[in-house]
Amino acid sequence: MIGAGIFGATGGFAYTLETDANVLLVWLFCGLLALTGALSLGELGSMYPRSGGCYAYNRHIYGETAGYLSGVLSWFLAFVGALAYITLLLGYHIQQFVPSLPPAASASIATIILTAIHCFGFREGNWMNNAFTIFKIGVILSFIVAGFYVPSQAELSTSIDFHIIISKPFASAMISASFAYLGWETATWIAGDLRDPQKTLHRSLIAGTAFVTSLYLLLNIVFLRAQSVTSMEGAIDGIGLHAAQRLFSGNVSTWFNCMIIVVLISSTSTILMVGARLLATMAKDGQLPHSLTKTNSRKAPTTALLIQGGLTIIFVWAASSHGNADSVLVLIGIPTTIIMASAVAGVMILRHREPDTERPFHTPLYPLPPILFLGLSLWMLVSTLQYKWQASLGSIALVLVVWALKPLLRSSNPIEDN
């Protein structure tokens, strides 16, 4: 979960919300949204402990076409699109040390190197991701402690504007901030590779979401100690970088910039690993060309990794020429919110359709978590469709294009699980 979103998203929308408290409420509500989703998908994951996440659940609940759209759009936006955003943000941080190196070039180099590492083998890539995760949590905790230790550069505004909270800009901000929470469901995409997923999956979803929500709130307080919300417009290339430069002296700022670079590399590595396995899972089901199932002797889906890396680089260079980061996050956020909401609704559908199916984990306080998730999701979507209608139309167009391509991408040879 922890990655580029928390170091970039706030700068794209904070200036539209007027007070610091309103910004923190965006991150709190998104954490609540992720937690209710985690409680719900924990039940589905315990029922169907296989890789594929929302793709696998929606395919089972709604049929082949829903599964295809869920899988391809998730991969195209929540993985490839997110990779382009993250690696470009990485490029902006690297540019602080090498001013002559364009961010898109740094992003491309990072994508090539990390794709090559994951092509080497599953175990090696997983070991690298685990090491990065431990390191980046330490970095963020250090950033938080140091950010509270140094004198504040801006006075915190604790007033809550309830008119703003029910507004379209607030809902749009939640769509953007939800990008930083996208990782809450990542474990479901690789459930087939987990040890005893019926016991461990829901625990990882719930504990991880609660922990990261706490970190995000503290980190945003540090950002708000660095600069007021009204001065954040134009900080879309990395609010983390701006905060480090404002709060710390030259050497400390440089050190934290290095640490943020490592965090972004970690996020890139994780998304590369999980995204390729989603492609391979869909290919096994006959939803995508059979060639994507190819793995090497070390269980790495090399074909899927190479295609994903190549498309990411294309996205990077295309995105670098536009630069409207908040619209990019909306473009990613709308379809992914719909996909996740469909899966969460499936918890209630399956309670009626398959009441006798074994459920090692039952959603606590059912049906409150799925209802809360669906209610918040619907409000975010309707408000954002009105407030950011250009990006919303782009999302709708993309869904239609992916749907039209289904006959061309579909394989006629699904591989059944043993």
Secondary structure, DSSP 8 states (H G I E B T S, - for coil): --SHHHHHSHHHHGGGS-SHHHHHHHHHHHHHHHHHHHHHHHHHHHHS-STTHHHHHHHHHH-HHHHHHHHHHIIIIIIIIHHHHHHHHHHHHHTTT-TTS-HHHHHHHHHHHHHHHHHH-HHHHHHHHHHHHHHHHHHHHHHHHHHHHS--SS-------HHHHTSHHHHHHHHHHHGGGGGGGHHHHTGGGSSSHHHHHHHHHHHHHHHHHHHHHHHHHHHHHHS-GGG-TT-TT-HHHHHHHHHS-HHHHHHHHHHHHHHHHHHHHHHHHHHHHHHHHHHHTTSS-GGGG---TTS--HHHHHHHHHHHHHHHHHHHTT--HHHHHHHHHHHHHHHHHHHHHHHHHHHHH-TTS--SS--TTTTHHHHHHHHHHHHHHHHHHHHTHHHHHHHHHHHHHHHHTHHHH--S------
